[in-house]
Amino acid sequence: MSVNAVRLPTAEATRPVASQSALGECVSRTVRRYLADLGDADCGEGLHALVIHEVEGPLLREVLAFHDGNQSRAAVALGINRATLRKKLAAHGLL
């Protein structure tokens, strides 16, 4: 079992970088908090897969709602084709 070394952020590291978007800042803050909470425990499926899974569902739901349920417009906004959108919606139980 591998041991994860977690370094808690310093006050300077928690300040938003001027060029970082609000979304990027939110992700950074949340990942830092998750890693601090995780400590030395193993993430299991991998942090990347976990973040993608947790973010993709709400992203799809919000973009679809913004476009009043129109999957074609939502797919264009997401930069994916409609078939891919439908596959992702089904995977997240959103169909």
N, C-alpha and C positions, 0 to 999 in steps of 0.2 A: 504494500500500500504506500503510495507516494504521500509525502507531507507537503502541504502548501504553506509557503511562508507568506504571511499576510502582514503588510506594513500599513498601519493606519495613516491616513493622509495628514500632512501637516497643514497648518492654517493657510500657507501659501499655495499648496496643491489644491485646496478646496475653492480658491477664488476662480471665477470663470475667466477663461482666456478670451481676450477681446474679439478674436476672430471665430470663436466657437458659437454655433447657433444655439438658440434656446433649446431645441430638441437634443442637440449634442450634449449640452450642459446637463439636461435632465437625465440622459442615459449615463453620463459619467458619474453623476451624483448617486444614481440608483445602483450602478455596478459597484462603486466604492462601498456603499452601505451593505450590499449583498455579500461582498467579499469579507468585510469586517464581521458580519453576522456568521458567515460560514466558518471562519477561523481555519483550523487545520483539517476540517472534515473534507472528504472527497465530494466533488460536485456530482459525480455519477455519470450522467449523460454528456458532460462537457459543457462548459460555460457558454460557448458559442451557440450550440444547439438549444440550450435552455433559453438564452436571450431571444433568439430568433423565434422560438415557439411562443414565448410569452408576449412578444411584441407584434407578431404577425396577425394574430386574431383581432386584437383591438384596432390595428391599422386597417385591416380589411373592413371591419364593421363600421368604422368612422368614415372611411372614404365612400363606402357604399351608401351610407346614410346621407352624406353630403350631396351625393348625386341622386338622391331620392329613389334609391334601389335600382337605378339604371346600371346594369352590369357592364354594358359596352363603354359607357362614359367612365365608370370607375376603373375599368381595365386600362383605358387610355391614360387616365391620371396616374395610375400605378406603373405604367410602362410595361405592362404584360398583356398577353392576348386574353381574350374572353374565356377561352377554354381553360387556360391556366388559372384564371381567377376562379372559375367554377370549381376546379379541382381543389384549390386552396380553401375556398368557402366550405366545401364538403368535408375536408379534412378537419376543419375547425368547428364543424357542426353548425354552420351558418346558413345552410340551404334549407 
